[in-house]
Amino acid sequence: TLGDLGILPVLNRKALLALGEKTYLNHDFINQPTLSYYSSGTTGVPLKHFYSEREILINYATFLFRHPMFENFSLSKLLSRKPFVVLGMPGVRHVFEKDFFYKTYPSTQSSDLDNQDLRADIYTSIRNAAPAFLIGYGSLIAKLAEWIIEDGVNLPIFAVRTTSEPISIVERELIGRITDTPVINMLSGNGIGYIGFECPTNQGYFHINSETVVMEIVGEDDPMAERSEGELIITSFAYTLNPVVRYAHNDMGQILNYTCGCGRTLPLIKFHGRRGYEIVLPSGRKIKMIYLYSVALMRDAGLGRLAKQFQIIQNRIDNLLLLIVPRQKISDLDEIKIRLAITELFGGEKINIEIKCVDVIPDGRGHKPSFFIPLSEFKERN
């Protein structure tokens, strides 16, 4: 029974990597096409996954379009053409690229969007795919939205889905100005599929696809003790060739035992972000990166106005390095505002803040933008 799941060990990526081929079932009996691919490796441990064509079509495609955004939209009309315009290399490409991508821009970085010719090509693709479904890394979509507004163009975008990285409140509002619909934000995982979708009326709260997913929350100190708040542990019934049982998803959250105000009865969680995506203060206290990003840098310091792209690196317990690809000259007053906005979150603890202007910020693991490198990752890389 599902109640017996708790007697099984929690698996992480390194454990799955050590198990190797033992995690795959013999698929010789499957009388249908199978496919495999490696995860992006953003956590540093890329994994190989096997799927049957039938399972991936049922579990991947179905739950992508479960989002309330599509409730009053004809999917047959949408999928009778190629509506997707894609920035970056999101996982959705493994299923939809051949049949439904009008055009993809896989190697585009945030700074590339300053090129007028590239933007013109993207605008043309969106018009030709009309009404277009725009998908891409959160930072790229936000940057494109900023340029769409500045260029004064009106584009036929009927839906926007951000992937791979969180977006701030400011960026969400910016994207909202180029489309009349809510930004689609979904929680997913390689080998698991779509875990759930963000409620359109309650940001930060996700409805779980309970038909195919069992979710547990475990505490950091005792991985076998269920807690109300902790790491997300996923068991997926979506794919049989590569079963996933009690997998540590590397994300943090909280299961809520009440029905969402939107009226949907699917299980509800509050999503807290990626495990370890925190600034560690000298006292040991931790500050969630999303707060620093959304509140301090984007809202209070106005870094979105100043920077084409930026990245925060904690390279010591008492030091933060802020790399900025400047949109304009960063003045002394701008630097003061940035430092004050950051240190206000630290409650008087002393952390040095280095600010450097650079020409380019390289992509992180898996060729994805990385706006934060935590201390643990920096030590691992160096």
C-alpha positions in Angstrom: 0.0 0.0 0.0 1.0 3.6 -0.2 1.5 3.6 3.5 4.4 1.2 3.1 6.4 3.7 1.1 7.9 5.0 4.3 9.9 1.8 4.9 11.8 2.3 1.6 15.0 4.4 1.5 15.0 7.9 0.0 17.0 8.0 -3.2 19.0 11.0 -4.5 20.8 11.5 -7.9 24.1 10.1 -6.7 22.3 6.9 -5.4 20.6 6.4 -8.7 23.8 7.0 -10.6 25.5 4.3 -8.4 22.7 1.8 -9.2 23.2 2.4 -12.9 21.4 -0.1 -15.2 19.7 -1.7 -12.2 17.1 1.1 -12.2 15.9 0.2 -15.7 13.4 -2.6 -16.4 13.8 -4.9 -19.3 11.7 -3.3 -22.1 12.0 -6.1 -24.6 8.4 -7.0 -24.0 7.2 -3.5 -24.9 5.8 -3.8 -28.4 6.1 -0.1 -29.2 8.9 2.5 -29.7 11.0 3.5 -26.8 13.3 6.5 -26.3 15.9 7.7 -23.9 17.7 10.9 -23.1 20.0 12.4 -20.4 18.8 15.0 -18.0 20.4 18.5 -18.3 22.8 17.9 -15.4 22.1 21.2 -13.7 22.7 19.6 -10.3 26.0 18.2 -11.6 24.7 14.6 -12.0 23.1 14.0 -15.4 21.0 10.8 -15.5 19.8 8.6 -18.3 16.0 8.0 -18.6 14.0 5.4 -20.6 10.4 5.9 -21.7 7.9 4.2 -23.9 6.4 6.4 -26.6 2.9 5.7 -25.3 3.7 6.6 -21.7 5.5 9.9 -22.6 2.6 11.0 -24.8 0.0 10.2 -22.1 1.9 11.6 -19.1 3.9 14.4 -20.5 1.6 16.0 -23.1 -1.6 15.5 -21.1 -0.3 17.2 -18.0 1.3 20.1 -19.8 -2.1 21.1 -21.1 -3.9 20.5 -17.8 -3.1 24.0 -16.7 -6.2 26.1 -16.2 -5.0 28.4 -19.0 -6.1 25.8 -21.6 -9.5 25.1 -20.1 -11.3 27.2 -22.7 -8.9 26.7 -25.6 -9.2 24.2 -28.4 -6.2 21.8 -28.1 -7.1 20.2 -31.5 -6.7 23.6 -33.2 -3.6 24.4 -31.2 -1.8 21.2 -32.1 -2.9 21.2 -35.7 0.0 23.6 -36.4 3.3 24.6 -34.9 2.6 27.2 -32.2 5.7 27.0 -30.0 8.4 29.6 -30.1 11.2 28.6 -27.7 14.1 30.4 -26.1 16.8 28.1 -24.6 16.7 24.3 -24.3 13.8 23.4 -22.0 12.9 19.8 -21.4 9.7 20.2 -23.4 11.7 19.9 -26.5 12.2 16.2 -26.1 8.4 15.7 -26.8 7.3 18.6 -28.9 10.2 19.9 -30.9 9.7 17.8 -34.1 6.0 18.3 -34.5 5.1 21.6 -32.7 8.1 23.9 -32.5 7.8 26.7 -35.1 11.3 27.9 -34.2 13.7 27.5 -31.3 16.6 29.6 -30.2 18.7 27.1 -28.2 21.9 29.0 -27.6 20.5 32.4 -27.0 21.7 34.2 -23.8 20.2 37.2 -22.1 22.7 39.6 -23.6 22.1 38.3 -27.1 18.6 39.9 -27.0 20.2 43.3 -27.1 20.8 42.5 -30.8 18.0 44.2 -32.8 18.3 41.7 -35.7 17.8 38.7 -33.4 14.8 40.4 -31.8 13.3 41.1 -35.2 13.7 37.4 -36.1 12.0 36.3 -32.9 9.2 38.8 -33.5 8.7 37.4 -37.0 8.6 33.8 -35.6 6.0 34.8 -33.1 3.8 36.4 -35.8 4.2 33.4 -38.1 3.2 31.0 -35.3 0.2 33.1 -34.3 -1.3 32.7 -31.9 2.1 31.8 -30.4 2.9 29.8 -27.3 6.1 31.3 -26.0 8.3 29.0 -23.8 11.8 29.5 -22.4 14.1 30.1 -19.5 12.6 32.6 -17.1 15.4 35.2 -17.4 15.2 35.1 -21.3 11.5 35.5 -21.4 11.6 38.4 -18.9 14.4 40.1 -20.9 12.5 39.6 -24.2 9.3 41.0 -22.6 11.3 44.1 -21.6 12.5 44.6 -25.2 9.0 44.0 -26.6 7.7 46.8 -24.4 10.6 49.1 -25.3 10.4 48.3 -29.0 6.6 49.1 -28.9 5.6 46.0 -30.8 2.3 44.2 -30.4 2.7 40.4 -30.7 0.1 37.6 -30.9 1.2 35.7 -27.8 -1.6 33.7 -26.3 0.4 31.9 -23.6 3.8 32.1 -21.8 5.5 29.4 -19.9 8.8 30.0 -18.0 11.1 27.0 -17.3 14.3 26.1 -15.4 14.6 29.1 -13.1 12.4 31.2 -10.8 11.2 34.6 -11.8 10.7 37.6 -9.5 7.5 39.4 -8.9 8.8 42.3 -11.0 9.7 40.0 -13.9 6.3 38.3 -13.7 4.5 41.6 -13.9 6.8 42.6 -16.8 5.9 39.4 -18.7 2.2 40.0 -17.9 2.3 43.2 -19.9 2.9 41.3 -23.2 0.1 38.8 -22.8 -3.4 38.9 -21.2 -3.0 35.5 -19.6 -1.2 34.4 -16.4 2.4 33.1 -16.7 2.4 29.3 -16.8 4.7 27.9 -14.1 5.0 24.2 -13.6 6.9 21.9 -11.3 8.5 19.0 -13.1 11.4 16.6 -13.0 13.3 14.3 -15.4 12.0 10.7 -15.0 8.9 12.0 -13.2 7.2 14.3 -15.7 4.9 17.1 -14.6 4.5 17.1 -10.8 2.0 20.0 -10.7 1.2 23.5 -11.7 1.2 26.8 -10.0 -2.3 28.0 -9.1 -3.1 31.0 -11.3 -4.8 32.8 -8.4 -2.3 31.9 -5.6 1.3 32.5 -6.6 3.8 30.2 -5.0 1.1 27.5 -4.4 1.1 24.4 -6.6 -1.6 21.8 -7.4 -0.2 18.3 -7.6 -1.1 15.8 -10.3 -2.1 13.2 -7.8 -3.2 10.7 -10.5 0.5 9.9 -11.2 2.4 11.4 -8.3 2.7 10.6 -4.6 4.4 13.4 -2.7 6.0 13.3 0.8 7.9 15.9 2.7 10.8 14.8 4.8 13.0 16.8 7.3 16.6 17.5 6.7 17.9 16.0 10.0 15.9 12.7 9.8 15.1 11.7 6.3 12.6 9.0 7.4 10.5 11.4 9.5 7.6 13.1 7.7 7.4 16.8 8.4 5.0 19.5 7.4 7.9 21.4 5.8 11.0 20.0 4.2 12.4 18.4 1.1 10.0 17.1 -1.6 10.1 13.3 -2.0 8.4 12.0 -5.2 7.1 8.6 -6.2 5.9 8.6 -9.8 3.6 6.1 -11.5 3.9 7.8 -14.8 6.7 5.7 -16.3 7.3 1.9 -15.9 10.6 1.4 -17.7 12.4 3.7 -15.4 10.4 3.6 -12.1 11.0 6.4 -9.6 10.2 5.6 -6.0 10.9 8.0 -3.1 13.1 10.3 -5.1 14.6 13.4 -3.4 13.7 16.1 -5.9 16.2 18.6 -4.4 13.4 21.2 -3.9 11.8 22.4 -0.6 8.2 22.9 0.2 5.2 22.3 2.5 2.1 20.1 2.1 -1.1 22.0 2.9 -4.1 20.2 4.3 -6.8 22.5 3.1 -8.5 23.1 -0.2 -7.2 26.0 -2.3 -9.3 29.1 -2.5 -9.5 28.7 -6.3 -11.9 25.7 -5.7 -9.7 23.0 -7.3 -9.5 19.9 -5.1 -6.1 18.6 -6.2 -3.5 18.3 -3.3 -1.8 21.6 -2.6 1.8 22.5 -1.7 3.6 25.7 -1.0 6.8 25.7 -3.0 9.9 27.2 -1.3 12.5 26.7 -4.0 15.6 24.6 -4.7 17.3 22.9 -1.8 20.6 24.7 -1.0 19.7 27.9 -2.9 20.4 29.9 0.2 23.0 32.4 1.3 24.7 31.0 4.4 25.5 33.7 7.0 28.5 33.5 9.4 26.1 32.6 12.2 24.8 29.7 10.3 21.5 31.4 9.6 20.3 31.0 6.0 18.6 33.5 3.6 16.5 32.1 0.7 18.0 33.3 -2.5 14.6 34.0 -4.0 14.0 36.7 -1.3 17.3 38.4 -2.1 16.6 38.2 -5.8 12.9 39.3 -5.8 12.8 41.8 -2.9 16.3 43.3 -2.5 17.8 43.3 -5.9 14.8 43.6 -8.3 12.4 45.7 -6.2 14.5 47.7 -3.8 17.8 48.2 -5.7 16.1 48.3 -9.2 18.8 46.0 -10.7 16.5 45.0 -13.5 16.8 48.6 -14.8 20.6 48.7 -14.4 21.6 45.2 -15.6 21.2 43.2 -18.8 22.2 40.1 -16.7 23.6 39.5 -13.3 24.8 36.6 -11.1 25.4 36.2 -7.4 28.2 34.0 -6.2 28.9 33.2 -2.5 32.6 32.3 -2.6 33.2 32.5 1.1 31.1 32.4 4.2 31.6 36.1 4.7 31.7 37.3 1.0 29.3 37.7 -1.9 30.4 38.5 -5.4 27.8 40.2 -7.6 28.6 40.1 -11.3 26.7 42.6 -13.5 26.5 42.9 -17.3 25.5 46.6 -17.2 22.8 48.2 -19.3 24.2 51.6 -18.4 27.0 52.9 -16.2 26.6 51.8 -12.6 27.0 54.9 -10.5 28.3 55.2 -6.9 24.7 55.9 -5.8 23.5 52.7 -7.6 26.1 50.7 -5.8 25.1 52.1 -2.4 21.5 51.2 -3.1 22.5 47.6 -4.1 24.6 47.2 -1.0 22.0 48.6 1.4 19.2 46.4 -0.2 21.3 43.3 0.3 22.6 43.9 3.8 19.2 44.8 5.1 18.2 41.1 4.8 21.2 40.0 6.9 20.0 41.4 10.3 23.3 43.1 11.1 25.6 40.2 10.2 28.8 41.2 8.5 29.2 40.0 4.9 31.5 41.7 2.4 29.8 42.5 -1.0 32.0 42.7 -4.1 30.4 44.3 -7.2 32.1 43.7 -10.6 30.9 44.8 -14.0 31.7 42.2 -16.8 31.0 41.8 -20.5 29.4 38.3 -20.3 28.3 35.8 -17.7 28.7 32.2 -18.8 25.8 29.7 -18.6 25.7 27.3 -15.7 25.3 23.5 -15.6 23.3 22.1 -18.4 23.7 25.2 -20.5 21.1 27.0 -18.5 21.4 30.5 -17.0 22.4 30.5 -13.4 21.7 33.6 -11.4 23.0 32.2 -8.1 26.0 29.9 -7.2 25.7 28.9 -3.5 28.7 28.4 -1.3 28.5 24.6 -1.5 28.5 24.6 -5.3 31.3 27.1 -5.5 33.5 24.9 -3.2 32.6 21.9 -5.4 33.6 23.7 -8.6 36.9 25.0 -7.1 
